[in-house]
Amino acid sequence: MADKPWSGRFTKATDALVEVFSASLDVDARLYREDIEASASHARMLASQGLISQDEAQAIVEGLEAIGRDIESGVFTFDIALEDVHMNIETELTRRIGEAGKKLHTARSRNDQVATDVRLAVRNALGGIASELRGFMGAVLDKADAHVDTIVPGMTHLQHAQPVSLAHHLLAYFEMALRDCGRIADCLKRVNVSPLGSAALAGTPHPIDRETTARELGFTGPARNSMDAVSDRDFACEAAFVCSLVMMHLSRLCEEVIIWNSQPFSFITLPDSLCTGSSIMPQKKNPDVAELVRGKTGGVYGSLMSLLVMMKGLPLAYNRDMQEDKKPLFEALETTGSCVRVMTLLVAGMEPRKDAIDASLQDGFITATDLADYLTARGMPFREAHRVTGEIVAVVAGRRGKRLKDLSLEELRAFSPLFEEDIFSALEPESSVDRRTSFGGTARRNVRAALQEARVLLDALGHET
């Protein structure tokens, strides 16, 4: 029992099955950097408060740094009998430097220790995702910049609705990612609070300085309530929620890429480096990256649900259930970061096929709304203009097999005398696009201005971090 930090209370060794069942080392070993950083800060604070000597603090910090180097180099051996990364490091520290190592845990508990480490890890991971999102947004802007004049069918219900600039379409994903960055920044305000020094749940009688450790670790300050500090996992749930929204946005783009890349559409081509083939059908070129990101979205949603259900009904303060927070949390953060990276490559690599897009613009009466708007601009109430246009479409589609622009002026005037020769230019996709000049609309003039503003916003995001 001597190797257990809590062995004084027990007379029998832990059952081997329970030892394996209760260990978290396979998940939390990745927290070694955060654990060493927070432990070193705690040791320096203990020395500054006279709770240990400066020599002891120096030995502790140097010992921790040496252990960190050994872990980095792969020569450190973790022991599952010690349950987690925290006790592995502390036990090895004591073995290396002696009695001073036993003083490190003064005025703290594994409860506030692990909460601190996880917050540090989440802060780093969310910062990494924000950085990846900025790269993704840059790729979106670059692609949009090149395709302001590429007109594509805008769709609702996956049917042709109105023509839009491809740049305008892509900028919608810029806006989604911009909101994601805002949510990350907001989430970090609640992540970046230090539990260290809250001890098990009630604080400590030792004269510690929580402000100093919080500041040294880059937190905005210490958590105000010791019970909440050790039992709060709101920050983990919120981080997983932010990841879920990022993945939802990526998944929507993936779905469009998959549709656009399919033979019935053929709106885009994808680089060979981001696709795979079939083991049996030699002609296939599959958009696997988009499909995998779409599929991985469900796993991130599952991580969020795991965290919410784990925390549901837990009494204050710490409960061992909370050990199960790290696996879904880390999986959500890692998956999201990798998906943003690969989608950045996909956006940069995809190229529109203008021939297929132009052909598609001739189908589905995509400028029918322009016909109704034309009549409205000449005094016809919009509801009446909508009815008249619907009748024209029904006749053209059902009986004459023509496109709108193929109708003669006489045929159109049979439905309304308001039609003049200029109706035909209004029915061109480019004209349709450029008349949508309302704020946020798809007119190419608007889109160019929006691109300039987006560059400013993206640059500001970079400076904020």
Buried (B, 14 or more C-beta within 10 A) or exposed (E): EEEBBEEEEEEEEBEEEEBEEBBBBEBBBBBBBBBBBBBBBBBBBBBBBEBBEEEBBBBBBEBBEBBBEBBEEEEBEBEBBBBBBBBBBBBBBBEBBEEBBEBBBBBBBBBBBBBBBBBBBBBBBBBBBBBBBBBBBBBBBEBBBBBBEBBBBBBEEEEBBBBBBBBBBBBBBBBBBBEBBEBBBEBBEBBBBBBBBBBBBEBBEBEBBBBBBBBBBEBEEBBEBBBBBBBBBBBBBBBBBBBBBBBBBBBBBBBBBBBBBEEEBBBBBBEEEBBEEEEEEEEEEBBBBBBBBBEBBEEBBBBBEBBBEBBEEEEEBBEEBBBBBBBBBBBBBBBBBBBBBBBBBBBBBBEBBBEBBEEBBBEBBBBBBBBBBBBBEBEBEEEEBBBBBEEBBEBBBEEEEEBBBEBEEEBBBBBBEBBEEEBBEBBBBBBBBBBBEEEEBBBBEBBBEBBEEBBEBBEEBEEEE
